[in-house]
Amino acid sequence: MGSSRARVIGPPPPFDAELAAGLAVVQGGAPVSLTPDLIGALRTGHVAAHAVDDEGLRRGGAYTFADHRVPGPAGAPDVTLLVCTPTALDAPGPVIYHVHDGGMVAGTRRSGMTPMLDLAEPHGMVVVSVEYRLAPEHPFPAPVEDCYAGLSWIAEHADEFGIDADRIVIVGVSAGGGLAAAATLLSRDRGGPALFGQMLGYPMLDDRNDSCSTLQMRGLGVWDQVSNETGWRALLGPAYGEPDVSPYAAPARAADLSRLPPTFIDVGSAETFRDEAIAYADRIWQAGGDAELHVWPGGFHAFDAWMPQAALSQAMTRARHDWLRRLLAT
């Protein structure tokens, strides 16, 4: 995609030394870029690597869990919600509404649930994880409409699940962060649930795919420009990169970022999504909103998921907990 003004693009920022050593092991010579012919392999590998089994959801008896099929968007199939409830919950509690990652093309409601439960458990939070339809079989608006349908239903039925409907925090990373941001915009614009907060981890926000960080990190890290194009083309088809892409597909396209809930955004300095994440936080501030932004020096995309014990990953995790703790105290 071309840019409207000339830019001088410098070399890529260096990876954190500890992360760089781990990245070489994680990749193991595998292709850096996701192309359409590799989507099937991503789905198989992503589900195997990140789906949490029953014992992982129970967390030694700290949680119970159940799937619930709820009405989907008008004329569309039902949506499945995975609801994980603390066994010690004795009063309506706050909830994480989780939107999984997977580049818009992979993952399930069990994907990424270990870090979500890690985030929720110290704060006594319920976790609700939505299974949305995947592109390219189900392009925009199917994924975000599924996310919004599940969010609306759980808010309406909060009393049945011991949930405080006034304290729903939507959380997503990568593609899930983009969908969480889009569902938040939908909820604002449709008069839906008034979200208590949104946490967007290295979010996939901008289909234009031409930022400085996108160009710097081409062919590097975990999710590069080619991978990003694959994901966005799967979601948008021929509309990819065109001027009239909906903000509910690519939240960076939104003209108005006012009246959003308190927002937490984090991103690595050495990844594709750096500039669009920074710009999104900046535009929330420009609109008078509440946003906290962390740019982790030398972090590649999703470094905390691949290397959770790394020092930078631990710092990222602490920052997320600190923000959530402060939010819930308000």
Residue pairs with C-beta under 8 A, 6 or more apart in sequence:
1 208
1 209
1 210
1 241
2 210
3 210
7 212
9 212
9 215
9 216
10 216
11 216
12 216
12 217
12 220
12 270
13 216
13 269
13 270
13 297
13 298
14 20
14 270
14 298
15 23
15 221
15 270
15 298
15 299
15 300
16 270
16 296
16 297
16 298
16 299
16 303
16 310
16 312
17 298
18 307
18 310
18 311
18 312
19 298
19 299
19 300
19 303
19 307
19 310
19 312
20 298
22 306
22 307
22 310
23 221
23 222
23 300
23 303
23 306
26 222
26 306
26 307
27 222
31 38
32 219
32 220
32 221
32 222
32 224
32 227
33 219
33 224
33 226
33 227
33 230
34 42
34 103
34 223
34 226
34 227
34 230
34 231
35 226
35 230
36 136
36 230
36 233
36 234
39 105
39 106
39 136
39 230
39 234
42 102
42 103
42 105
42 106
43 102
43 105
43 106
43 107
43 134
46 102
46 106
46 107
46 111
47 106
47 107
47 108
47 111
50 101
50 107
50 110
50 111
50 112
50 305
51 108
51 110
51 111
51 113
52 110
52 113
52 114
52 117
53 110
54 65
56 113
56 114
56 117
57 63
57 65
57 82
57 84
57 110
57 113
57 117
58 64
58 65
59 117
59 121
61 87
62 86
62 87
62 88
62 121
63 84
63 85
63 86
63 87
63 117
63 121
63 127
64 84
64 85
64 87
65 82
65 83
65 84
65 85
66 82
66 83
67 80
67 81
67 82
67 83
67 109
68 80
68 81
68 83
69 78
69 79
69 80
69 81
70 78
70 79
70 80
70 81
70 149
70 150
70 153
70 154
71 78
71 79
71 149
71 153
72 78
72 79
72 145
72 146
72 149
73 141
73 142
73 145
73 146
73 148
73 149
76 133
76 142
76 145
76 146
76 149
77 133
79 130
79 131
79 132
79 146
79 149
79 150
79 153
80 109
80 130
80 131
81 109
81 128
81 129
81 130
81 131
81 150
81 153
81 154
82 109
82 110
82 113
82 127
82 128
82 129
82 130
82 131
83 126
83 127
83 128
83 154
83 161
84 113
84 117
84 120
84 126
84 127
84 128
84 129
85 126
85 161
85 162
86 93
86 121
86 124
86 125
86 126
88 124
89 124
89 126
89 162
91 162
92 158
92 159
92 162
92 163
92 164
93 124
93 125
93 126
93 162
93 163
93 164
93 167
94 123
94 124
94 125
94 126
94 163
94 164
94 167
94 168
94 169
94 196
94 328
95 125
95 126
95 127
95 128
95 154
95 158
95 163
95 164
95 167
95 168
95 169
96 116
96 119
96 120
96 125
96 126
96 127
96 128
96 169
96 170
96 171
97 128
97 130
97 150
97 151
97 154
97 168
97 169
97 170
97 171
97 180
98 112
98 113
98 116
98 127
98 128
98 129
98 130
98 171
98 172
98 176
99 129
99 130
99 132
99 147
99 170
99 171
99 172
99 176
99 177
99 179
99 180
99 183
100 107
100 108
100 109
100 111
100 112
100 129
100 130
100 172
100 176
101 107
101 111
101 112
101 172
101 173
101 174
101 175
101 176
101 177
101 302
102 111
102 134
102 174
102 175
102 176
103 174
103 175
103 204
103 223
103 227
103 230
103 231
103 234
104 134
104 135
104 143
104 175
104 178
104 179
104 204
104 231
104 232
104 234
104 235
105 134
105 135
105 136
105 230
105 231
105 234
106 134
107 134
107 175
107 176
108 131
109 129
109 130
109 131
110 129
112 173
112 176
112 305
113 127
113 129
115 304
115 305
115 308
116 127
116 129
116 171
117 127
118 317
119 125
119 171
119 320
119 321
119 324
120 126
120 127
122 321
123 321
123 324
123 325
123 328
125 169
126 161
126 162
126 163
128 150
128 154
128 161
128 163
130 146
130 147
130 150
130 151
131 146
132 142
132 143
132 144
132 146
132 147
132 150
132 179
133 142
133 143
133 146
134 143
135 142
135 143
135 231
135 234
135 235
136 233
136 234
136 235
136 237
139 234
139 235
139 236
139 237
140 235
140 236
140 239
140 246
140 248
140 249
141 246
141 248
141 249
143 179
143 235
144 179
144 182
144 183
144 186
144 248
144 249
147 179
147 180
147 182
147 183
148 183
148 186
148 187
148 190
148 192
151 168
151 170
151 183
151 187
151 192
151 193
152 187
152 192
152 193
154 161
154 163
154 168
155 165
155 168
155 192
155 193
158 164
158 165
159 165
165 193
166 194
166 196
167 196
167 328
168 193
168 195
168 196
169 195
169 196
169 197
169 198
169 199
169 324
169 327
170 180
170 183
170 184
170 195
170 197
170 198
170 199
171 180
171 198
171 199
171 201
172 178
172 179
172 180
172 181
172 199
172 200
172 201
172 203
173 200
173 201
173 202
173 203
173 302
173 305
174 201
174 202
174 203
174 204
174 223
174 273
174 301
174 302
175 204
175 231
176 201
177 200
177 201
177 202
177 203
177 204
177 205
178 200
178 203
178 204
178 205
178 250
178 251
180 198
180 199
180 200
180 203
181 198
181 200
181 203
181 205
181 251
181 280
182 247
182 248
182 249
182 250
182 251
184 195
184 198
184 260
184 261
185 247
185 248
185 251
185 254
185 260
186 192
186 248
187 193
187 194
187 195
188 259
188 260
194 261
195 261
196 261
196 262
196 327
197 261
197 262
197 263
197 264
197 324
197 327
198 260
198 261
198 262
198 263
198 264
199 263
199 264
199 320
199 323
199 324
200 263
200 264
200 265
200 266
200 277
200 280
201 265
201 266
201 267
201 304
201 320
202 266
202 267
202 268
202 271
202 273
202 277
202 301
202 302
203 251
203 265
203 267
203 273
203 276
203 277
203 280
204 228
204 231
204 273
205 250
205 251
205 252
205 273
205 276
205 277
205 280
206 250
206 252
206 253
206 276
206 279
207 232
207 235
207 236
207 240
207 241
207 245
207 249
207 250
207 252
207 253
208 241
208 250
208 252
209 225
209 228
209 229
209 232
209 241
211 272
211 274
211 275
211 276
212 275
213 271
213 272
213 273
213 274
213 275
213 276
214 225
214 228
214 272
214 275
215 225
217 224
217 225
217 270
217 271
217 272
218 224
218 225
218 226
219 225
219 226
220 270
220 300
221 270
221 271
221 272
221 300
221 301
222 271
222 300
222 301
222 302
222 306
223 271
223 272
223 273
223 301
223 302
224 272
225 272
227 272
228 272
229 240
232 240
232 241
232 250
233 240
235 249
236 245
236 249
236 250
239 245
239 249
245 253
246 253
247 253
247 254
247 255
251 280
252 276
252 279
252 280
256 287
257 280
257 283
257 284
257 286
257 287
257 289
258 287
258 288
258 289
259 289
260 284
260 287
260 289
261 290
262 290
262 291
262 292
262 327
263 281
263 284
263 289
263 290
263 291
263 292
264 291
264 292
264 320
264 323
264 324
265 277
265 280
265 281
265 291
265 292
265 293
265 294
266 277
266 293
266 294
266 295
266 296
266 316
266 319
266 320
267 273
267 274
267 277
267 278
267 294
267 295
267 296
267 299
268 274
268 295
268 296
268 298
268 299
268 300
268 301
268 303
269 295
269 296
269 297
269 298
269 299
270 298
270 299
270 300
271 299
271 300
271 301
272 301
273 301
274 295
277 293
277 295
278 293
278 295
281 291
281 292
281 293
284 290
284 291
285 291
292 323
294 316
294 319
296 303
296 312
296 315
296 316
297 312
298 312
299 312
299 316
303 310
303 312
303 313
303 316
304 310
304 312
304 313
304 316
304 317
307 313
308 314
308 317
